[in-house]
């Protein structure tokens, strides 16, 4: 899909469920047989025409079936493994004006409900209630971006694996080659 960098996620329980998701022609596709067969989960949704899709899978996917998709047309969420999708509002930014560069979930998402998004021109937003509400955090001039900027990153926001103890988050994707740490 143009210059969009592909996004693919693998279920944390892949050995048992053999589930993969990836971005393709009409949005997000799912395989439950380790990539042998694929089906669109977004063909009749607004995601099917959205650009710059970035998928994030809940670390507790096998229990909660949750995925987020950020795009230049907003943030979307499913809690039923892609059977249905809902648009997520970000701090009073209209969904069709939410030009997202990326989304990331805490490794402890099931317990802390933490979701971070990078919103072009508005900075970082954080939710601690699984995306029900977001608040602005950090410096709004930081532009953590995905694959269509140079330099860029496939995953512009990364949580430390030990986030529950160290509260560390890294960000990349500015016009320079700076990496930021919070």
N, C-alpha and C positions, 0 to 999 in steps of 0.2 A: 504494500500500500504506500506508494510514493517513497519518500525518504524516511518514513517512520522506521525506527529500530524495532525489530521483532521482540515480543515479550512472551516468555514461556515460564510456566511454573509447574512444579512436580509435587504431588501430594506428599506430605510428611509420612504417610502410611503407604507409600507406593508399593512396597513389597506385598501388601495384602490387597489394596484396592486398584493398583495399576493405573491410577488416574493422572492425567496430564491436561493442562489447558494451554492454549497458545492463541496469539492474534493472527488472523488471516483475513481473507477477502471481505467477509460480512461480519467482522467483529471478533468475538471470542468463540473458539472451538474447543470441544472436550473429547477426550479419549478415555475409555475405561478399560482398554486392553493394551496398554503400554505403547500406544501410537499406531496400532494396526488399522484402526478405523476412527474417523472423526465425525462429529456432528456439531452444527452451529448451535450455540446457546443464546444467540443474540440476533438472529436473522430478522425477526419482526419487532425489534426494539430500536430506540434511538442510537444505541451503541453501534448498530450495523453500518451507520454512515459517519460515525465519529472518527476523528483523526488522532494520531499519536497516542494509541492505547498502551497502557501499562497495567499489567495484572499483578495483584498481590493476593496471596492465599493465606488464610488464617493458619497459624502454626498448629491449631487444634481442629483443622479441617475435618478429620475423621469423625469428630463429635458435632461440630457446629455447621459444617458445609458452607462456610463463609468465604467469599471472594470479593475483592474490590477491584474496580477498573477506573483508572483516571484517564482523562482525555481532554482534548481541546474543547470539548463540549460539556465538561463537568465530571462529577464523580458518581459512580454507580456501585450498587452493592447487591449481592444475592446472599441469602441465608439458606438456600435450598439447592446448592450445587449447580446453579445456572438455570434452573427451571423457570424462575421469574427474577426480574431485575427491578430495582427501584432507584430513582435519582436521589442523591444525597445533597442537601443544602449545606453550604459552608458559610457560616457566620454572616447571614443576610446577603450573600452574593448570589444573585439569580443563577440557577443551574446552567442556563445557556450562556452565561457570562463568566463562568468559572473555567478559565483557561488553565487547566492543570498540567504541570510538568512532571509530576510523579506522586506516588503514594507509597507509604511503608507502614507496616504493622509491627508493633512490639512483639518480641519473642514470647512475651507473657500475655498476649492479647486476651486469652480466656479469662485471666484474672484482673488485668488492669484496663482492658478495653481501649488501649492507646493506638490511635491512628494519626499519622502525620501526612500532610499534603503540602506540596509546593505550588502556589498559585501565582501565575505570571503577573508581575507588576504589583502584587500585594504581599508577597513573602510567604512565610510558613504559617500553617494553621495546625492546631493540635486538638484532638478529641480524646477524652478519657472515658467516654461512654459508648464506645463501639460505633461512632459516627453519628450519634443522635444530635450532638452539638459540637461546634468548633470555636476555638478562640485563637486570635493572632498571637504568635510567639516569635521572639527574636527580631532581627533586623529586616524590615520589609524590603530593603534594597537587594538582599541576597537572592540570586536567581539560580536555584538548584534545578537543572534541566536535564531532559533526556537526550535521545540520540540525534535530534535534528539541529543541534547547535554544535559549534566547534570551539573549544573542546567540549566534550559531553560525557555522559555516563549512562549506561543501561539502567542503573539503579541509583538515582541521585540522592536518595536519603537511605541511610543504613543505620539500623539499631545495633548496638553492641549485643553480642549473645548473652552478656551478663547484665543487661539493662536493668533488671529488677534490683540489682545491688549497686551498679555504678552510674545509672541514669545517663549513659553516654550515647550520643547520636552523632553521626558524621554526615556531612553534606558535600556534594561536588557538582560542578556543572556551570561555573561562572565563566565569564569571558576570558579569565585567566586560568591558570592551572592550580588554583587554590583549593585546598580541602579544609573544610571548617569542622570544628568539634564543639559540641555542647555537652 
